[in-house]
Amino acid sequence: MKATKFHHDYPYRLRIQHPDYAEIRLERKGRFLRIDPVEAPAEDEVVVLTSSAPHRARGTVEALQAGRRLTIVASTSVLEWLGGLGTVDAHPFPATVDGVTIDAMAYTAPSIARPLSSFLRASVAGARAGGALKRIAEQVRFPAPEPHVIEVKLEDGGRLVHLDLALHKGTDPAWLERAAARFGGAEWLLVGIPWGEGEAVVRQVGRFGAKRVLLTELQNAERREMGLPTELVTPWRDKLLESGTETHVFATQASYRFE
């Protein structure tokens, strides 16, 4: 097994990347973190899974099938499932790994995302699915997703909250109140906009009082793969800017660095 890379000489406090699909990559002094990696992660990276949905877990499954030993932070049920596929250094939420604390809170996906997830699981081995995902789906049965909001707390106290697709018209007001109390005031707030739910996201995101909001494309690549319509997050960024909230578009292949 190769030596673990701790990146002690990494020049930035934090670099946030969005490679593709729903993957978020966090680079820092210490092991890099990969949230929902779309490609197989390396053994010297820390994997964080928000869900067991095929597009969220496929890179991790591919790495385990290749014989890699992975450090994974996820819910207990997801860790138990992955433990049956390979060697896992398992850390159930909440967990502290290499000085970084990772917490989570389950949420209910919007109704428009639930049929999408079911459709994906049913058709993932079909002609429209990507080659790697198709091969994995032919060998592995993915359990029903259990989506989570994720909070990453750095050693210096900085907090990044990944709300995923938790904000939508059907978001339970009581859940929103609990989540805002628990994860409010983060330095970075990543927010996905479920298809057709932009107005609800704009209305609710202010409850979290974040220093900066990154509106993140989390569904477009998945929807394109299935031949479904997509939409830009830019108009909703503009609305949040009008309200005085520092907001950025976090498209795929984009990255932000903070010193």
N, C-alpha and C positions, 0 to 999 in steps of 0.2 A: 504494500500500500504506500502511495506516495505521501510525502510530508504535507501536513496541513498548512495552507497559506493563511497567515493572519494579517498580512498587508499593514504591518506596523508603520511603513513609510508612506501610506496613502496620503496624497497632498490635500484632500478636501475633507471638510467635516462630514458632508453627505452628498452623494450624487444619486439622483433618482432617475431611473431609466424605465421606458415602456417599450420593450422590444417588439411584441406582437400579441395578438389575442388579448387575454386578460393578465399577462405576466407583468409584474413590477419587480425591478431589480434595485436593491439598495446597496451601494458601495460606501464603505467607511473604513476607518482604522480597525482592523479585525476581520473576521470572516465575512464575506459578502452574503447578503440575504436575497433569496429568490422566492417571490410570492407567486404561486400558481405558474411555475415554469412551463413554457410550451415546448422547449427543447430539454433533453436529458441533462439534469444538473450534475456537477462534479462532486466528488466525495468531500472536497474541502469547502463546500458551500453549505449554508443553512437553508433548508427548504421550509417555507411556510405555506400551508394550504388553507384557503378559505372554504373549500368545498371538495366533494368527491366527483363533481361533474366531469365528464370526459375531457373537455377543453381545459379544465383547471388542473387535472391530475395526470394528464397523459405523459408529460415529460418525466415526472417522478416515476410512473409505472415503467416507462421505457428504461430508465436508469436502473431500477431494481431488477428488471428482467435481464439486463446486461451484467448483473453481478456486482454492482456498486453498492457499497455500504453508505447509507445516507443518514444525515442528521435531519430529522423532520419534526416540525412543530405543527400540530393540528388537533382536532377534536379527538377524544378517546376512540370513538367508533371508526373514524378514518384511519387512525394509527393501527387499530386492530386489523382492519382490512388490508392495509399495506404490509403489515407484518407477515401476512400469509403469502406475500409475493416476493419477499426478499429480506435482506438484513437491514433493520431499521434501528437507529439510535433515537428512540421515541421520547418526545417531550409534549405531553398534553397541555392544553391551555389551562391556566396561565403558566408561562415558563420563562426562565432566564437562561439564556445561552450566550456564552462569551461576553457577559456584561450587559447584554441587550434583553430587556423584558418585553415579552410578547403576550398580550392579553386578547380576548375575543368575546364576542357577544352574538348569539344566534339571532337571525332575523328572518322574516317571512318575505320571500321573493314576490315581486309584483305578478299579478295574474297573467300578464302577457309573457313573462319570462318562464312561468311554470310550463305552459304548453310548449315553448321553445325547447326547454330542457328535455321534456318527454319526447318531443319530435327528434331531437338530436340523439338521444339514447336509442331510439327505434331505428334511425336511419344511418347511424354512425358508420356502419360497415358497408353502406351503399356507395354508389358510384360518385356521389358528390362529396363524400368525405375525403379529407387529405390522406395521402398514402400512409404516413406514419400512424395516424389515428386509426385508419382502417385496419392496419396490421395488428395494432394493440387490441382493438375492439373484437377482433376475431378470436383472441386468446383470453381476454379478461372481461369479467362481468363487473361493470361499475355499479356500486350501490346508489340508491337515491341520494341526490345532493342534500347537504345540510349547510346552507350558506351562513357565513359568519362575517361580521364586522371585525376588523383587526386593528389593534393599537400596538405600535412599536415605540418603545421608550429607549432612547440612546443613553449611553453612560453619562453624558453631560446633562441629562434631564430633558433634552429636546424630544418632542413627541410627534409621531406621524400616525394619523388615523386614516385607515382605508375603509370608507363606508360601502364600497362595492356598489351593489344595486339596491341598497336598503331603503332609499327614499323614492316614494311613488305615491299615487293617489290613495292607495289602500294601506299605507303605513299606519299602524295603530298609534293613535296619539299618546297612549300610555307608554308604548315602547319608545317613541320619539323622545318623550320626557326623560325616561331612564337613560337612554343612550346619550342625550345631550349633557345630562348631569355627570355621566361617567367619562365621556370622551371630549367634553367641551374644552375650548381654549388651546387646541393643538397648534403647533407651529406649522404643520402641513396637514391639509385635509384633502384626501383623494376621494372624488365623488364620481361614480358612474351614473349615466343617465339612461335608464331603461327606455326602449323605443316608445315614443309617444308620451313620455312622462316628464318632459322638460319643465313645464309650468309647476308641477308639484315639487320638483327638486329645487327650483329657484325659491319657492315659497318656504321650504323647510330648512334649507342649508344654513340660513342665518342663525338658527337656534344653537349651532355648535360654536359660534364665536371664534372661529379659527383665524389665525394670523394671515394665512393665504390659502386659497382654494384652488385645487388642480382638477378641472373637469376632465375626466379620463374616458377615452374610448375603450369600452370593455366588451361591447357586443358586436361592433361593426364587422370585424373579420369573421366572426362566427356566422353572422347573418349572411354575409356575402357568400361564404362557402356553401350555404344552403339555398342560395338564390332568393333570399328575402331582402326587402328594402332596408336601407340604412339612412341615418340622418347625421348632420353635423352638430357638434356641441357649441360651435362659435356663437350662434345667436343667443344662447343661454349665458355664455360668458359675458356678452355685452350687457345683458339685463342685470347680471350681478355687479358688473362694474358700475352701472348707473346707480345702484343702491349703495355704492361706496365700499364694496367688498373687493379686496385684491384677489383677482381671479385670473387663471391662466388655462389655456387649452393644452391638454396633455394627450397629444395624438400618438399613435404608434410610431416607433422609431425616434421619438423625441426624448430629450433628457434635460434635467435641471441640476445644477451643482450649487452647493452652498459652502462657503468658506468660514 
